């Protein structure tokens, strides 16, 4: 069973930066797709970025040029570097995993992922 534990959330002012981490365990397959999703109060969960074991990366348009997804495959840790944060980035951020490589549309498809972390809160004040 895949286990995902996020960390690194917090409160920052607009224009600031945060780096989220997701420690993954409980799987041995070589091909996987992982992603960051977020959910603001009263809104649906939306994709932020995805990356697979071949390092194919996709970003949501809203974060392109500001956020960077990366992974340390040896340590099984997924990262999300968030720069130039805006108040509209305020949300609970979730790490997700699915076996197999990412398709380009996975960043828009919450239902493609079958393992989720508990989330870490990011709050950006103006």
DRENSEKE-603233 format. One line per field, with one value per residue (C-alpha): x, y, z; residue number from 1. Coordinates in steps of 0.2 Angstrom, whole numbers, plus 2048, in hexadecimal, padded with zeros to 3 digits. Example, Ala and Ser with C-alpha at 12.3 -4.5 7.8 and 13.67 -1.06 7.14 Angstrom:
2
u <- 83E;844
v <- 7EA;7FB
w <- 827;824
num <- 1;2
***
This chain:
126
u <- 800;807;809;80C;810;811;81A;820;810;80E;809;813;810;80C;81C;824;829;826;82D;821;827;81F;827;821;822;81A;81D;82A;824;831;824;819;811;810;808;803;7F1;7E9;7D8;7D2;7C2;7B2;7BC;7BF;7D0;7DB;7EC;7FC;80A;80E;81E;822;830;837;836;829;821;811;80B;7FA;7F9;7F6;807;813;822;820;81F;82C;828;837;83B;849;847;854;84B;839;835;82B;82D;824;82E;821;827;81E;810;7FF;7F0;7E7;7F3;7EC;7E6;7E9;7F6;7F6;803;7FC;803;7FE;807;80C;813;80A;7FF;7FF;7ED;7F0;7F3;7E1;7DA;7D9;7D1;7E0;7E9;7E5;7F0;7F0;7F8;7F0;7F4;7FE;7F6;7FE;7F7;7FD;7F8;7F7
v <- 800;811;81D;830;83D;84F;85D;86E;878;889;89B;8A7;8B8;8BB;8BA;8AD;89C;88A;879;86A;859;848;838;829;817;806;803;7FA;7FD;806;810;81C;82D;839;84A;859;85E;86C;870;880;882;880;87B;86B;863;868;863;86D;862;850;847;835;829;82F;841;846;855;85F;86E;877;887;891;88C;88B;895;896;884;876;864;858;847;83E;82C;825;82D;82B;83D;849;85B;86B;87B;889;89B;8AC;8A5;8AE;8AE;8A3;895;893;881;870;868;855;849;83B;82B;81F;810;813;822;832;838;84A;84C;844;856;859;848;846;835;82D;82C;81F;824;834;83C;845;856;866;877;886;897;8A6;8B7;8C7
w <- 800;7FB;809;806;813;80E;818;815;815;81F;81E;813;80C;7F9;7EF;7FB;7F9;800;7FD;7FF;802;800;807;7FE;803;801;7EF;7E4;7D3;7C8;7BD;7C6;7C4;7D3;7D4;7DF;7E0;7EB;7F1;7F8;803;7F9;7E9;7E0;7E2;7D3;7CC;7CE;7C7;7C2;7C0;7BC;7BE;7AD;7B3;7A7;7AF;7AC;7B5;7B7;7AD;7BE;7C5;7B5;7B8;7CB;7D1;7CE;7D1;7D4;7DC;7E4;7DF;7EA;7F9;7F2;7F6;7EB;7EC;7E7;7E7;7E7;7E3;7E0;7EB;7E9;7F4;7E8;7EB;7FC;7FE;805;7FB;7F8;7F1;7E6;7DE;7D1;7C9;7B7;7AE;7AD;79E;79A;7A0;7B1;7B9;7B5;7BB;7CE;7CB;7C2;7D3;7E0;7EE;7F8;806;814;80E;814;815;80C;810;806;80D;803
num <- 1;2;3;4;5;6;7;8;9;10;11;12;13;14;15;16;17;18;19;20;21;22;23;24;25;26;27;28;29;30;31;32;33;34;35;36;37;38;39;40;41;42;43;44;45;46;47;48;49;50;51;52;53;54;55;56;57;58;59;60;61;62;63;64;65;66;67;68;69;70;71;72;73;74;75;76;77;78;79;80;81;82;83;84;85;86;87;88;89;90;91;92;93;94;95;96;97;98;99;100;101;102;103;104;105;106;107;108;109;110;111;112;113;114;115;116;117;118;119;120;121;122;123;124;125;126
***
